[in-house]
Amino acid sequence: MAKKKHKTARERFTVVVVAILAVLMVLSILLPSLSSIFMATAQKGAASSAQSAVNTDAAITSMSDVDERYGKLVEEYKTTLASDSNDLAALLNLGNSYMAWAGTATSFASDDAGKAHVNDLYKQSMDAYDKYLALNDSADVYVRRTMAQYYSGDTDAALASMEKYTAGAGKDYGPAWAYLGLMYQTTNNTEKAKEAYNSAISVDADDAYGAKSFAQNQLASMEGTSSDATNTNSNSTGQSLQSLLGGSSR
């Protein structure tokens, strides 16, 4: 079946929102709830470096600026891993930094070379997450890894992976359902998106992970009919997404 070549205004808006979701998702690594998992001094220093990089994003005006900013951060974690390849905090931060790098670089990927660079960065984040998961099972990191795969362009495999995960080990993990809903939504599978969002609301009933709020905002945006309603919900989406993966890694 031939794919649609023209998108509606709502579909174009959804694509724009998705382009910034990767960056917002990775910002959750700076939340205290996640940093409490790794109390080592090195991890605290890494979080501080990540905070500095994010806080100065306003000065980024080109792809070279993006590469310089995040490249330095990545090298810090690589240096740590050179001494201890099993350092979980460094592996997690390396994956998150590559994810943030890719998300920020997306805004400057105006040609095929730029897009290939972004995809490579997502794959680098996947590699770091895979190494983490080989050492420590974590629903949080599994979802991050699957979203990196999705953003890298391997959408079908990522969707299949999230579907399998929510049907098994991740069936009670709200963020997994929330991101599954997002995948469905961005491929215009409206009914399945709604089902996934409702599952996120159900399994995260107390909103411990922020998945409930995120899902509710997305459902509201899907039902909204005015541009004002859409803009309001997009802002709420960004805010809730920052905490969606900021709970405990488990």
RODO-2510 file (C-alpha; in nm, 4 decimals, decimal comma):
residues 250
     n   res          X          Y          Z
     1     m     0,0000     0,0000     0,0000
     2     a     0,1419     0,3378    -0,1004
     3     k     0,2215     0,5730     0,1839
     4     k     0,0605     0,9143     0,2083
     5     k     0,2848     1,1850     0,0626
     6     h     0,1050     1,4779     0,2179
     7     k     0,0495     1,5326     0,5864
     8     t    -0,2244     1,7260     0,7589
     9     a    -0,1383     2,0191     0,9848
    10     r    -0,2005     1,7995     1,2902
    11     e     0,0295     1,5267     1,1575
    12     r     0,3037     1,7800     1,0853
    13     f     0,2660     1,9145     1,4380
    14     t     0,3021     1,5630     1,5783
    15     v     0,6253     1,5123     1,3844
    16     v     0,7667     1,8375     1,5240
    17     v     0,6777     1,7336     1,8794
    18     v     0,8397     1,3934     1,8316
    19     a     1,1604     1,5589     1,7076
    20     i     1,2127     1,7163     2,0515
    21     l     1,0924     1,4237     2,2607
    22     a     1,4320     1,2540     2,2640
    23     v     1,5960     1,5567     2,4256
    24     l     1,3182     1,5972     2,6796
    25     m     1,3292     1,2297     2,7660
    26     v     1,6995     1,2386     2,8398
    27     l     1,6627     1,5450     3,0604
    28     s     1,4966     1,3098     3,3083
    29     i     1,8420     1,1726     3,4003
    30     l     1,8994     1,4938     3,5937
    31     l     1,6097     1,4325     3,8304
    32     p     1,7059     1,3512     4,1916
    33     s     1,5045     1,0282     4,1937
    34     l     1,7267     0,8718     3,9300
    35     s     2,0546     1,0101     4,0565
    36     s     1,9833     0,8547     4,3964
    37     i     2,0394     0,5126     4,2392
    38     f     2,4076     0,5884     4,1892
    39     m     2,5516     0,7655     4,4927
    40     a     2,9145     0,7479     4,3817
    41     t     3,1001     1,0780     4,3593
    42     a     3,1863     1,0152     3,9940
    43     q     2,8199     0,9874     3,9005
    44     k     2,7328     1,3088     4,0793
    45     g     3,0078     1,4858     3,8880
    46     a     2,8787     1,3425     3,5614
    47     a     2,5267     1,4625     3,6372
    48     s     2,6675     1,8080     3,7068
    49     s     2,8449     1,8063     3,3703
    50     a     2,5255     1,6990     3,1959
    51     q     2,3347     1,9771     3,3694
    52     s     2,5943     2,2288     3,2503
    53     a     2,5680     2,1066     2,8922
    54     v     2,1900     2,1288     2,8931
    55     n     2,1827     2,4704     3,0594
    56     t     2,4034     2,6206     2,7866
    57     d     2,2085     2,4787     2,4944
    58     a     2,0937     2,8333     2,4064
    59     a     2,4439     2,9057     2,2745
    60     i     2,4241     2,6236     2,0196
    61     t     2,3770     2,7607     1,6684
    62     s     2,5179     2,4884     1,4420
    63     m     2,5860     2,1168     1,4164
    64     s     2,9518     2,1783     1,4996
    65     d     2,8425     2,3504     1,8224
    66     v     2,6282     2,0491     1,9093
    67     d     2,9110     1,8056     1,8395
    68     e     3,1600     2,0060     2,0427
    69     r     2,9286     2,0410     2,3421
    70     y     2,8150     1,6817     2,3686
    71     g     3,1375     1,5329     2,2372
    72     k     3,3220     1,6619     2,5423
    73     l     3,0590     1,5174     2,7742
    74     v     3,0724     1,1784     2,6038
    75     e     3,4517     1,1685     2,6302
    76     e     3,4261     1,2126     3,0077
    77     y     3,2157     0,8991     3,0389
    78     k     3,4358     0,7071     2,7957
    79     t     3,7375     0,7940     3,0080
    80     t     3,5610     0,6557     3,3155
    81     l     3,4677     0,3387     3,1272
    82     a     3,8243     0,2934     3,0072
    83     s     3,9164     0,2373     3,3710
    84     d     3,6069     0,0341     3,4575
    85     s     3,3995    -0,0983     3,1680
    86     n     3,1332    -0,2173     3,4136
    87     d     3,0639     0,1239     3,5674
    88     l     2,6831     0,1291     3,5493
    89     a     2,6525     0,5019     3,6145
    90     a     2,8961     0,5847     3,3341
    91     l     2,7218     0,3469     3,0915
    92     l     2,3820     0,4961     3,1701
    93     n     2,5085     0,8516     3,1376
    94     l     2,6920     0,7656     2,8162
    95     g     2,3728     0,6301     2,6617
    96     n     2,1719     0,9272     2,7832
    97     s     2,4305     1,1742     2,6555
    98     y     2,4343     1,0173     2,3102
    99     m     2,0539     1,0314     2,3151
   100     a     2,0564     1,4012     2,4086
   101     w     2,3266     1,4672     2,1493
   102     a     2,1162     1,3050     1,8785
   103     g     1,8014     1,4863     1,9849
   104     t     1,9721     1,8259     1,9788
   105     a     2,1527     1,7480     1,6521
   106     t     1,8187     1,6673     1,4865
   107     s     1,7413     2,0397     1,4683
   108     f     2,0531     2,0954     1,2551
   109     a     2,0318     1,7846     1,0368
   110     s     1,9401     1,9625     0,7133
   111     d     2,0946     1,7144     0,4679
   112     d     2,1579     1,3419     0,4298
   113     a     2,4955     1,3641     0,6022
   114     g     2,3400     1,5354     0,9018
   115     k     2,0615     1,2801     0,9239
   116     a     2,3117     0,9947     0,9005
   117     h     2,5091     1,1573     1,1833
   118     v     2,1975     1,1735     1,4013
   119     n     2,1134     0,8098     1,3320
   120     d     2,4673     0,7072     1,4227
   121     l     2,4410     0,8922     1,7538
   122     y     2,1197     0,7066     1,8363
   123     k     2,2946     0,3789     1,7552
   124     q     2,5809     0,4780     1,9858
   125     s     2,3283     0,5335     2,2641
   126     m     2,1788     0,1910     2,1928
   127     d     2,5231     0,0336     2,2240
   128     a     2,5773     0,1941     2,5655
   129     y     2,2328     0,0856     2,6833
   130     d     2,2949    -0,2701     2,5593
   131     k     2,6143    -0,2882     2,7646
   132     y     2,4262    -0,1584     3,0674
   133     l     2,1460    -0,4122     3,0238
   134     a     2,3967    -0,6950     2,9911
   135     l     2,5084    -0,6112     3,3447
   136     n     2,1842    -0,4959     3,5042
   137     d     1,8231    -0,5533     3,4039
   138     s     1,6290    -0,2262     3,4020
   139     a     1,2841    -0,1459     3,2657
   140     d     1,3819     0,2207     3,2437
   141     v     1,6936     0,1528     3,0357
   142     y     1,5165    -0,1029     2,8175
   143     v     1,2583     0,1594     2,7228
   144     r     1,5283     0,4196     2,6576
   145     r     1,7127     0,1726     2,4358
   146     t     1,3977     0,0917     2,2396
   147     m     1,3168     0,4593     2,1897
   148     a     1,6715     0,5222     2,0660
   149     q     1,6170     0,2421     1,8162
   150     y     1,2899     0,4021     1,7104
   151     y     1,4425     0,7472     1,6618
   152     s     1,7354     0,5946     1,4691
   153     g     1,4904     0,5000     1,1960
   154     d     1,4545     0,1314     1,2811
   155     t     1,0885     0,1951     1,3585
   156     d     0,9366    -0,1429     1,2780
   157     a     1,1831    -0,3368     1,4947
   158     a     1,1476    -0,0868     1,7801
   159     l     0,7684    -0,1051     1,7671
   160     a     0,7779    -0,4863     1,7657
   161     s     1,0188    -0,4795     2,0603
   162     m     0,7946    -0,2482     2,2645
   163     e     0,4854    -0,4516     2,1796
   164     k     0,6592    -0,7682     2,2986
   165     y     0,7865    -0,5958     2,6120
   166     t     0,4479    -0,4586     2,7167
   167     a     0,2960    -0,8014     2,6598
   168     g     0,5520    -0,9596     2,8907
   169     a     0,8139    -0,8262     3,1322
   170     g     0,7063    -0,4633     3,0961
   171     k     0,3325    -0,5132     3,1222
   172     d     0,3184    -0,3268     3,4549
   173     y     0,5637    -0,0497     3,3628
   174     g     0,3749     0,2686     3,2753
   175     p     0,6454     0,4419     3,0671
   176     a     0,6660     0,1405     2,8340
   177     w     0,2950     0,1711     2,7574
   178     a     0,3245     0,5489     2,7225
   179     y     0,6022     0,5225     2,4654
   180     l     0,4214     0,2437     2,2832
   181     g     0,1292     0,4833     2,2554
   182     l     0,3629     0,7503     2,1215
   183     m     0,4952     0,5115     1,8572
   184     y     0,1441     0,4272     1,7467
   185     q     0,0434     0,7927     1,7496
   186     t     0,3319     0,9014     1,5287
   187     t     0,2437     0,6323     1,2753
   188     n    -0,1204     0,7478     1,2782
   189     n    -0,2454     0,4251     1,4377
   190     t    -0,4931     0,6209     1,6463
   191     e    -0,6945     0,3404     1,8003
   192     k    -0,3920     0,1424     1,9159
   193     a    -0,2348     0,4632     2,0478
   194     k    -0,5405     0,5271     2,2616
   195     e    -0,5383     0,1688     2,3899
   196     a    -0,1721     0,1958     2,4871
   197     y    -0,2220     0,5325     2,6570
   198     n    -0,5154     0,3947     2,8533
   199     s    -0,2993     0,1016     2,9610
   200     a    -0,0341     0,3502     3,0790
   201     i    -0,2984     0,5279     3,2836
   202     s    -0,4161     0,1983     3,4316
   203     v    -0,0781     0,0546     3,5344
   204     d     0,0557     0,3900     3,6576
   205     a    -0,2636     0,4809     3,8387
   206     d    -0,0832     0,6778     4,1117
   207     d     0,1274     0,8572     3,8467
   208     a     0,4494     0,7380     4,0134
   209     y     0,6394     0,7562     3,6845
   210     g     0,4472     1,0416     3,5249
   211     a     0,3182     0,7978     3,2623
   212     k    -0,0414     0,8626     3,3610
   213     s    -0,0078     1,2400     3,3152
   214     f     0,1803     1,1947     2,9888
   215     a    -0,0830     0,9565     2,8521
   216     q    -0,3696     1,1804     2,9588
   217     n    -0,2075     1,4800     2,7898
   218     q    -0,1566     1,2837     2,4701
   219     l    -0,5136     1,1595     2,4690
   220     a    -0,6333     1,5161     2,5216
   221     s    -0,4208     1,6390     2,2309
   222     m    -0,5598     1,3650     2,0089
   223     e    -0,9125     1,4689     2,0974
   224     g    -0,8427     1,8450     2,0776
   225     t    -0,9939     2,0376     1,7907
   226     s    -0,8470     2,3877     1,8312
   227     s    -0,4885     2,5057     1,7839
   228     d    -0,4950     2,6588     2,1326
   229     a    -0,5868     2,3263     2,2845
   230     t    -0,3130     2,1547     2,0847
   231     n    -0,0461     2,4035     2,1918
   232     t    -0,1511     2,3790     2,5560
   233     n    -0,1336     2,0026     2,5494
   234     s     0,2028     2,0028     2,3711
   235     n     0,3493     2,2106     2,6527
   236     s     0,2066     1,9711     2,9098
   237     t     0,3445     1,6797     2,7082
   238     g     0,6949     1,8225     2,7250
   239     q     0,6727     1,8814     3,0986
   240     s     0,5382     1,5356     3,1793
   241     l     0,7848     1,3650     2,9479
   242     q     1,0771     1,5069     3,1425
   243     s     0,9707     1,2963     3,4428
   244     l     0,8380     0,9963     3,2523
   245     l     1,1621     0,8008     3,2772
   246     g     1,2850     0,9808     3,5868
   247     g     1,1628     0,7206     3,8337
   248     s     1,3778     0,4379     3,9574
   249     s     1,5744     0,2210     3,7184
   250     r     1,4746    -0,1301     3,7991
***
